[in-house]
C-alpha cells in the first residue's frame, strides 16, 4: 500500500473518494494466478474534522459500510489473479447518516468494478 497515493488512480462520488491500485498476478504464472488479494483502508482528513472523535466516528461509519458491501463487491471481482489496494476518504465536513453512506459506498464500489473490467 506504500505506492497507493503516489501511483494510484481515483474515483469520486460525493462525499467519498476512492484511491486504488490494481496489479495482475496472472502475468507471472498464468497456470496458477494465485488468489484475489484485497486490501482496504479508510480515512477522514484532519482539515475537515478537527477533533479526533469526529474523525474516528467517520472512519467507523466508513468501515461498517465497506464491511456490509464487501461480499457483493468480492462477488463482482475476478476470482483470482489480481491484487487490489483501495483507500476510501470521506471528503465533506458534514457527516451523512449511515444509510446514505452505505448507498454511496455501494455506488463507488460499483464504479470501481466497472473501471476494472474496462481495463481488463
Secondary structure by P-SEA (a helix, b strand, c coil): cccccccccccccccbbbbbbbbbcccccccccccccccbbbbbbccccccaaaaaaaaaaaaaaaaaaaaaaaaacccccbbbbbbbbbcccccccaaaaaaaaaaaaaaaaaaaaaac
